[in-house]
Structure formats: structure tokens, C-alpha cells
């Protein structure tokens, strides 16, 4: 074999070795999660007391730099760099003599142009391990994500399939309550925290994916009592 052929063989071997090493990475690329909520709901419960219910939120972005997603740190490691925001719900009774109480649900709805975790082609890498998780902590209600678990799209787990009117959607908290007897108002804050975990298995189906949508309040029912 000529010297030239030997050099070509060595170069090809190095190239194949680099491909093998790259394939061993749990994930390579930039994973970005963008959740934004901008919602205000004003409800006058009673003309006399002028009670007002308002919900509002702030933007959330979660990015996992590619440099962190290597085989050297893989192993169900939390790789988030920014992962939480607050959804604030405020109720003002408008009178010291009236107690206003509201019940409400908190829902998440994917944006129409978003990738959806758990829906083909963005499949779950391993349902037995943490990968893309949500935790929502607050004061009351039936909370489906009070403890951390995978944010996996599954119609058997409460997700609503896309229709002409809505995108993929899930009620995160149902039957939450808030009460106020003041003219200054009461605020309840819900902490929303997403995390992405680097596993020891191939997660490349998430490469370059962006997950985005809106957390918002719905099904608001309010009443007053003396």
C-alpha cells in the first residue's frame, strides 16, 4: 500500500472515530423552551362592590447550551439555565364589608407553530426517566404538577387534541380559589418551573426544537358574601 493510501486510511479512521464519539453524546444542539403568558381578565362580580379579578404573567425562556449537552455530563442531570416564572392572580373585593371569592383553573396551550413534546416527531426519549419536566407550586386547587413529572403530551392524561378553535391544551390546576376582603386586593402567585434533563441515551430528536405556549386562567367563577 502506498504512503498516500496509508494517509487516506488514517484520515478516514479518524473521521469514523469522531462520528462514533459524536453519536455517544446524549444530545447535541441547543434546546430552547419559550413560554409566555400575557393575560388580563377583569370581572365585575357585583355593581355595588366593583370586585375585580385579574391574572397576569411574565415571559419564560429556557435554553440549554450545546456545550453542556455532552457525554461527560450526561446522566439525568438538570441542564437548565433559566427555568421559572410567576403567574400572578389578584382579586380585589372593592369593599371592607364584602368578601369576594373566586375559583379558577390554570391551563397551558401550545402555540400553533410550536413543537410538542411527546407528539411525533418529537417523541419522549424514555418515559421512565425525567427529561422535560414541569412543576407548578401555589396555594390551592387540584394541581396536576405539584410534584415534578414529565410534561408529556398524552390525550389519556388530560391533553385536548387540536381542533378548529384550540391547539393542544392541558388543565394544569383546577378548582384553585382566592378570597379578598379589602380595597387593596389579595394576590396569589404560582411558580412555573420547567427543567430539561440530560440522559445517558440519545436525545437527538429534541435537537433544535422550540416549545412555546401560554399559561392562562380560565373557568373563573366568583361570588360575594357579606
C-alpha positions in Angstrom: 0.0 0.0 0.0 1.4 3.4 -1.0 2.2 6.1 1.5 -0.7 8.2 0.0 -3.2 5.4 0.6 -1.9 5.0 4.2 -2.6 8.7 4.9 -6.1 8.4 3.4 -6.8 5.3 5.5 -5.7 7.1 8.7 -7.8 10.2 7.9 -10.9 8.0 7.3 -10.3 6.2 10.5 -10.1 9.4 12.5 -13.3 10.7 10.8 -15.2 7.5 11.7 -13.9 7.7 15.2 -15.2 11.3 15.5 -18.6 10.2 14.2 -18.7 7.4 16.8 -17.8 9.8 19.6 -20.5 12.3 18.4 -23.1 9.6 18.4 -22.3 8.8 22.0 -23.5 12.2 23.1 -26.8 12.2 24.9 -27.8 15.4 23.0 -26.0 17.8 20.7 -27.6 21.2 19.8 -29.4 24.0 21.5 -32.7 23.2 23.3 -34.9 26.2 23.8 -38.2 26.3 25.7 -40.2 29.6 25.5 -43.4 30.0 27.5 -45.1 33.4 27.6 -48.3 34.5 29.3 -49.9 37.9 28.9 -53.5 37.8 30.0 -55.8 40.1 31.9 -59.3 39.1 32.9 -61.4 41.8 34.6 -64.7 40.6 36.0 -67.1 42.8 37.9 -68.8 40.5 40.4 -71.3 43.0 41.8 -72.0 46.5 40.7 -72.1 47.6 44.3 -68.7 46.2 45.3 -66.9 46.5 42.0 -64.8 43.4 42.7 -62.1 42.8 40.1 -60.3 39.5 39.2 -57.0 39.9 37.3 -54.5 37.4 36.2 -51.1 38.3 34.7 -47.8 36.6 33.9 -44.3 37.1 32.5 -42.2 35.6 29.8 -40.2 32.4 30.4 -37.3 31.2 28.3 -35.3 28.0 29.0 -32.2 27.4 27.0 -29.7 24.5 27.3 -26.4 25.4 25.7 -24.9 22.8 23.4 -21.6 22.8 25.3 -23.5 21.4 28.4 -25.0 18.5 26.5 -22.1 16.1 26.2 -21.4 12.6 27.2 -19.2 13.8 30.0 -22.1 15.3 32.0 -25.0 13.0 30.8 -26.8 11.0 33.5 -30.1 12.6 34.2 -28.5 15.9 35.0 -30.6 19.1 35.2 -29.2 21.2 32.4 -31.5 24.3 32.7 -30.1 27.8 32.8 -33.3 29.7 33.4 -36.4 27.9 34.3 -39.1 29.7 36.3 -41.6 32.5 36.2 -44.7 33.6 38.2 -48.3 33.6 37.2 -50.0 36.2 39.5 -53.7 36.1 40.3 -55.2 39.1 42.0 -58.7 39.7 43.5 -59.9 42.9 44.9 -63.3 43.0 46.7 -63.7 46.7 46.5 -65.3 46.9 49.9 -64.3 46.3 53.5 -67.8 44.9 54.1 -67.8 42.3 51.3 -65.8 39.1 50.9 -65.2 38.2 47.3 -64.2 34.6 46.5 -63.3 33.2 43.0 -62.5 29.7 41.8 -60.5 29.3 38.6 -58.4 26.8 36.5 -54.9 27.3 35.1 -54.3 25.9 31.6 -51.4 25.6 29.2 -51.9 25.8 25.5 -49.2 25.2 22.9 -48.7 27.8 20.3 -49.8 26.8 16.8 -46.2 26.9 15.5 -44.6 25.1 18.4 -43.1 21.6 18.6 -44.9 19.4 21.1 -43.1 17.2 23.5 -44.4 13.7 23.3 -46.1 14.1 19.9 -44.5 12.7 16.8 -41.9 13.5 15.6 -40.8 15.0 18.9 -41.1 11.8 20.9 -40.3 11.1 24.5 -36.8 9.6 24.8 -37.5 7.5 27.8 -40.8 7.7 29.7 -39.2 6.1 32.8 -36.7 9.0 33.2 -37.1 12.7 33.8 -36.4 14.6 30.6 -38.6 17.7 30.0 -40.5 18.4 33.3 -42.9 20.9 34.8 -43.5 21.9 38.4 -46.2 24.4 39.4 -46.4 25.4 43.0 -49.2 27.5 44.6 -51.7 27.6 47.3 -54.8 25.7 46.4 -56.7 23.6 43.9 -56.1 20.2 42.3 -52.6 20.5 41.0 -51.5 18.0 38.3 -47.9 19.2 38.5 -47.5 19.9 42.2 -44.6 17.4 42.1 -42.2 17.3 39.2 -43.0 15.0 36.3 -42.6 14.8 32.6 -44.6 17.3 30.5 -45.6 14.6 28.1 -48.4 15.2 25.6 -50.9 12.3 26.1 -54.6 12.6 25.4 -55.2 9.9 28.1 -53.6 12.3 30.7 -55.9 15.3 30.1 -54.4 16.8 27.0 -57.0 18.1 24.5 -56.3 17.4 20.8 -56.1 20.2 18.3 -59.5 21.4 17.0 -60.6 24.3 14.9 -60.7 26.5 18.0 -57.8 25.5 20.2 -54.3 24.0 20.0 -53.0 21.2 22.1 -54.0 22.1 25.7 -54.0 20.8 29.2 -55.5 22.0 32.5 -52.6 22.2 34.9 -54.5 23.3 38.1 -58.3 23.0 38.6 -60.5 24.5 41.3 -58.0 27.0 42.7 -59.5 29.6 45.0 -58.8 33.1 46.1 -60.6 35.4 48.5 -60.4 39.0 49.5 -62.0 41.4 51.9 -60.2 44.7 51.2 -59.9 47.6 48.9 -56.2 46.9 48.1 -56.6 43.3 46.9 -55.1 39.8 47.5 -52.5 38.3 45.2 -51.8 34.6 44.8 -48.5 33.7 43.0 -48.0 30.4 41.1 -44.4 29.5 40.4 -44.0 27.7 37.0 -40.7 25.8 36.6 -39.5 23.8 33.6 -36.4 21.7 33.5 -34.6 19.7 30.9 -32.5 16.6 31.9 -29.5 15.3 30.1 -29.7 11.5 29.8 -27.1 8.8 29.0 -29.2 7.8 26.0 -29.7 9.5 22.6 -31.9 12.6 22.8 -31.2 14.0 19.4 -34.9 14.0 18.4 -35.1 17.2 20.5 -32.2 18.9 18.7 -33.2 22.4 17.6 -36.8 22.1 18.9 -38.6 25.1 20.5 -41.5 24.5 22.8 -43.7 27.5 23.4 -47.2 28.3 24.5 -49.3 30.2 27.1 -50.3 29.6 30.7 -53.6 31.3 31.4 -56.6 31.4 33.7 -60.0 30.1 32.6 -63.3 28.9 34.1 -63.5 31.8 36.5 -66.5 31.8 38.9 -66.9 34.5 41.6 -69.3 35.4 44.3 -69.7 37.9 47.1 -70.8 37.5 50.7 -71.4 40.0 53.4 
